[in-house]
Amino acid sequence: MTHPPGAPDALRAATVAERLEAIRADGLFRRMRTVGSAQGPRVELDGRDVLLLCSNDYLSLASHPDVVAAAVDATERWGVGAGASRLVSGNMEPHDRLERDL
């Protein structure tokens, strides 16, 4: 149901609540799930060992020793974040180098 722009907030909130309830009733409500182990082909989920078929790390590169070592080195040198977008706080040399290499 669509409400006119001047509809009371309570009416809009009720519509949202009704839609959410319908989604829950249909078993389609998504929730965050906490993975209790490092990403890989198998992970711990809700206390069980399960096969993970939705990861972007299908080559298991995230846990490769060379990748981990490079990440540690980069973190020690550059920190863990840029602080803002590149246009706001400046570009970083590793980004320039990567873009040139690509």
C-alpha positions in Angstrom: 0.0 0.0 0.0 1.4 3.4 -0.9 0.5 6.4 1.2 0.3 10.0 0.0 3.3 12.2 1.0 1.3 13.8 3.9 0.3 10.5 5.5 0.8 10.4 9.2 4.0 8.7 10.4 2.0 6.2 12.4 0.2 5.0 9.3 3.6 4.6 7.5 5.1 2.7 10.5 2.1 0.4 10.6 2.5 -0.4 7.0 6.2 -1.2 7.4 5.4 -3.4 10.4 2.7 -5.3 8.5 5.1 -5.9 5.6 7.8 -7.1 7.9 5.4 -9.5 9.6 4.3 -10.9 6.2 8.0 -11.4 5.3 8.6 -13.2 8.6 5.4 -15.3 8.1 6.7 -16.4 4.7 10.0 -17.5 6.2 11.9 -14.9 4.1 13.1 -12.6 6.9 16.9 -12.5 6.8 19.1 -12.3 9.9 22.8 -11.9 10.5 24.5 -15.2 11.3 27.8 -15.3 13.2 30.5 -17.5 11.8 32.7 -18.8 14.6 35.8 -19.6 12.5 38.0 -18.1 9.8 36.5 -18.2 6.3 37.3 -21.3 4.3 35.6 -24.2 2.6 34.2 -25.2 5.9 33.2 -23.0 8.8 31.7 -23.2 12.2 28.1 -21.9 12.2 25.8 -22.2 15.1 28.2 -24.6 16.7 28.3 -26.9 13.7 30.9 -27.6 11.1 29.3 -26.7 7.7 30.3 -26.4 4.1 30.3 -22.8 3.1 29.1 -22.3 -0.5 28.6 -18.5 -0.5 32.1 -17.2 0.2 34.0 -15.0 -2.3 37.1 -16.7 -1.1 36.6 -19.8 -3.2 40.3 -20.1 -3.8 41.1 -19.9 -0.1 43.5 -17.0 -0.7 42.4 -15.1 2.4 44.2 -17.6 4.6 47.2 -18.3 2.3 50.4 -17.6 4.3 51.9 -15.2 1.8 48.6 -13.2 1.7 48.4 -13.1 5.5 52.1 -12.0 5.7 51.5 -9.2 3.1 48.4 -8.0 5.0 50.3 -7.9 8.3 53.2 -6.0 6.7 50.8 -3.5 5.0 48.8 -3.0 8.2 52.0 -2.3 10.2 53.1 0.3 7.6 49.9 1.9 6.5 47.4 1.2 9.3 44.0 -0.4 9.0 42.0 2.3 7.2 42.3 5.4 5.1 40.2 7.5 7.5 38.0 8.8 4.7 37.5 8.6 1.0 40.6 9.1 -1.2 39.2 12.5 -2.5 38.8 13.7 1.1 41.9 12.5 2.9 44.2 11.9 0.0 45.3 8.9 -2.0 47.7 6.4 -0.6 50.8 5.1 -2.5 49.8 1.5 -2.4 46.6 2.3 -4.2 48.5 4.2 -6.9 51.0 1.3 -7.3 48.2 -1.2 -7.6 46.3 0.8 -10.2 49.4 1.3 -12.2 50.2 -2.4 -12.1 46.7 -3.4 -13.1 
